Amino acid sequence: MFYIADILNEKLKQEQINVTVIEPMVNAMKFLETMVMLKYDNSVSVNPDIRSAEISCIKR
């Protein structure tokens, strides 16, 4: 859907339909960026002695 989200938004606007199209790829990337900035990961450890891999933020 990432390749038609802008076209769909424009068509809906032309038809005066007030609907927000959430583009899934952009949404997923923003979620991952937030996870990295907050130094979260998605690992689950049953042993508290095992540490998750540390995520380093890339400075822009």
C-alpha positions in Angstrom: 0.0 0.0 0.0 3.0 2.3 0.4 3.0 3.0 -3.3 -0.6 4.2 -3.4 -1.1 6.0 -0.1 -0.4 9.5 -1.6 -2.6 8.8 -4.6 -5.4 7.6 -2.4 -5.1 10.6 0.0 -5.3 12.9 -3.0 -8.4 11.2 -4.5 -10.1 11.2 -1.1 -9.4 14.9 -0.7 -10.8 15.6 -4.2 -14.0 13.8 -3.3 -14.1 15.8 0.0 -13.9 12.6 2.0 -12.3 13.4 5.3 -10.4 10.1 6.0 -6.8 9.7 7.1 -4.9 7.0 5.4 -2.2 5.6 7.6 0.6 4.3 5.5 1.9 1.1 7.1 5.6 1.3 6.1 6.1 4.8 7.3 4.3 4.0 10.5 6.5 0.9 11.1 9.7 2.9 10.4 8.7 5.6 12.9 7.9 2.9 15.5 11.4 1.4 15.0 13.1 4.8 15.2 11.2 5.4 18.5 12.3 2.0 19.8 15.9 2.8 19.0 15.8 6.2 20.6 14.3 4.8 23.8 16.9 1.9 23.7 14.1 -0.7 23.7 14.3 -4.0 21.9 11.9 -6.8 21.3 13.9 -9.6 23.0 12.4 -11.7 25.8 14.7 -13.4 28.3 13.6 -16.0 30.8 17.0 -15.8 32.5 17.7 -12.4 34.2 21.5 -13.0 33.8 21.1 -12.7 30.0 21.3 -9.1 28.9 19.6 -7.9 25.7 21.8 -6.5 23.0 22.4 -2.8 23.5 21.0 -0.6 20.8 23.1 2.4 19.9 21.4 5.5 18.4 22.8 6.8 15.2 23.3 10.6 15.4 22.3 12.5 12.4 
